[in-house]
Amino acid sequence: MSTLSDHMRNGDAGPTDDHADAAELADIGADVGTDGPVDDDVTCVVQDLPARLRVRAAELAATINPVNSPFTQAGLPDGGLPDPADLAVLTSKYWGRRRRTLTVSFVESTAAELRQRILGHMNAWGIGVRFALTSGVGQVRISRAGQGYWSYLGTDILLIPRDRPTMNLQGFTMATPEREYKRVVRHETGHTLGFPHEHLRRSLVGRLDVAKTIAYFRTTYGWSEQQTRSNVLTPLEESSIMGTPNADQDSIMCYQLPAQITKDGQPIRGGLDINLTDRGFARTIYPRFWPFVDQTDWDQSADVSIESALTQEHVTVG
C-alpha cells in the first residue's frame, strides 16, 4: 500500500510503445461487452481540484500536517526551491498523526439505518481518524445520486464548497450487497484519508499493455484515452510516495484489472476489503492511541516556579 504526494503526476503520460493489432483490441471489446458497466462494476476516480486551487491545497495540507511537505519526505531538491505548482504535485494530503474526528453528512435525504451502515464501513479502518455523523454540514459530504464512485483526496475535501459532495456512492441502498460496502465504501474512505490508488505504483503499471488497457476502459467504462492514461497508465513518482516497500496488488486501494490487458497474461487481483497490510500501514500514518489533545505544553506565563513547587511538596492532607 502506498501514500502519495498528490494523485496528479508530473505530466507523465505513461509508456506509449506497446501496441496491439485491431483484431485483438476488438476481441477485448467483445469480451467485456458494449453496454457499459453494471452497477456493481463501477470503477473509482480520485477527483482533482480545479487547477487554480492546487497550490492552495498544497499549502493547506502542509499547514494541517507538516509531514505532507515534500521536503520532510525527500529533503530539499538539488537546484533550490522548485516552482509552487511543482510543489503542489509533490505534496501529500494526510491529516496528521493526532487523533481526530471528521464529521459526515449526506447530500440527499438518507434513512438513519443506511447512514449508520455506511458510517460503520467508513470506520472499519480502525485507525486514529474516526468518522461521526452530524446534523449539520459535514466535512465529508456523501452523495448517492451522482455518477460513479469517487472521493477527493485527504485534506483536499476542506476546499470543496460546502454545497457540493466530497464523496459519491452511486445508488447505494440497504439492498446493496455487503461485499460492495466492503469493496467500495472502504476504498473511497481510503481516499478521504489521503491514500491514492495502489495500482498506480510503477511495478503494477509496468505490467499493463497500453493499447489493450485503453481499449478495455473505453469499452467497459466509456473512458477516453486521456482518462485511462491519467487514472491507470501514469505511475506515481516513487520519490514522492510514503508507503510499503513493494506494491500490494491485494490492497483495498488497488483496482482489479483483468488478465487480457496485462503483458504477462496474469490479472492484477485488486483488493475486495482492507487487508492486514492496509490496516498495518494505515496505523503507522494514523496511530489509534495518539491523544486527541496535546497536554504536554501550556502558556509560559503559567509555569510553576521552584518556590511554588516546593510549597506543593510540603502540603499535607488534612
Buried (B, 14 or more C-beta within 10 A) or exposed (E): BBBBBBBBBEEEEBBEEBEBEEEBBEBBBEEBEEEEBEEEEBBBBBBBBEEEBBBBBBBBBBEBBEBBBBBEBBEEBEEEEBEEEBBBBBBBBBBBBBBBEBBBBBBEEBEEEBBEBBBEBBBBBEBBBBBBBEEEEBBBBBBBEBEBBBBBBBBBBBBBEEEEBBBBBBBBEEEBEEEBBBBBBBBBBBBBBBBBBBBBBEEBBEBBBBBBBBBBBBBBBEBEBEBBBBBBBBBBBEEBBBBBEEBBBBBBBBBBBBEBBBEEEEBBBBBBBBBEBBBEBBBEBBBEEBEEEEEEEEEEEEEEEEEEEEEEEEEEEE
